[in-house]
């Protein structure tokens, strides 16, 4: 079976997309003329956010090797790389 014949749920997962990778999107899904289109990661997230990576892990410390824009989270904190190799965190609370 080729990739063109697979269901989306059967495709290999991509864990580190780059700005020019393509995504499938349905334009106007509940309208009268829904249409399947493509969009780049950069266009979906905005060019400045194209390199954002979100991870469900606790980083080891605030100076790990990490790219600016990377976001981590765990049950207690949200961590954001404000510069290369520099993390800051904010506590999470119920609301």
C-alpha positions in Angstrom: 0.0 0.0 0.0 1.4 3.4 -0.9 1.3 6.4 1.4 -1.4 7.9 -0.9 -3.7 5.0 -0.1 -3.2 5.0 3.7 -5.5 6.5 6.2 -3.9 9.5 8.1 -4.0 7.4 11.3 -1.8 4.8 9.6 1.0 7.2 8.5 4.3 7.4 10.3 4.4 10.1 13.0 6.7 13.1 12.5 8.0 14.4 15.8 10.2 17.3 14.6 8.5 19.2 11.8 10.3 22.0 10.0 8.9 25.2 8.5 8.5 23.9 4.9 6.8 20.5 5.9 3.3 20.2 4.6 0.1 19.4 6.6 -3.3 18.4 5.3 -6.2 20.8 6.2 -9.9 20.9 5.4 -11.0 24.4 4.5 -14.6 25.2 5.5 -15.4 21.7 6.8 -19.0 22.5 7.9 -19.7 24.7 4.9 -21.3 23.9 1.6 -18.0 23.3 -0.2 -15.4 21.8 2.1 -12.1 21.4 0.3 -8.9 19.5 1.3 -5.8 21.7 1.0 -2.2 21.8 2.1 -0.5 24.3 4.4 3.1 24.6 5.5 4.1 24.5 9.2 5.4 28.0 8.8 2.1 29.3 7.5 0.0 27.5 10.1 2.1 28.7 13.1 3.4 32.0 11.6 7.0 32.3 10.4 8.4 33.3 13.7 6.8 30.2 15.4 7.8 27.7 12.8 10.5 26.2 15.0 8.4 25.8 18.2 8.6 22.3 19.6 6.3 21.2 22.5 7.4 18.3 24.7 5.6 16.6 27.6 8.7 16.1 29.7 10.5 17.8 32.6 13.8 19.3 31.5 16.8 18.4 33.7 17.8 22.0 34.4 17.5 25.6 33.1 20.6 25.5 31.0 20.1 22.3 28.9 21.0 22.3 25.2 17.7 23.5 23.7 16.6 25.8 20.8 14.9 29.1 21.5 11.1 28.6 21.3 11.0 25.1 22.6 8.2 24.5 25.1 8.1 21.8 27.8 5.4 21.0 30.2 4.7 18.6 33.1 2.1 18.5 35.8 3.6 21.4 37.7 5.3 23.8 35.3 5.3 25.2 31.8 8.9 25.7 30.6 9.9 28.0 27.7 13.3 28.4 26.0 13.6 32.2 25.9 17.0 31.9 24.2 19.2 29.0 23.0 20.1 26.9 26.0 18.1 29.1 28.5 14.8 27.9 30.0 12.4 29.8 32.2 9.3 28.3 33.9 6.0 29.3 35.3 4.0 27.3 37.8 0.6 25.8 36.7 -2.5 26.1 38.9 -6.1 25.2 38.6 -8.6 27.9 37.7 
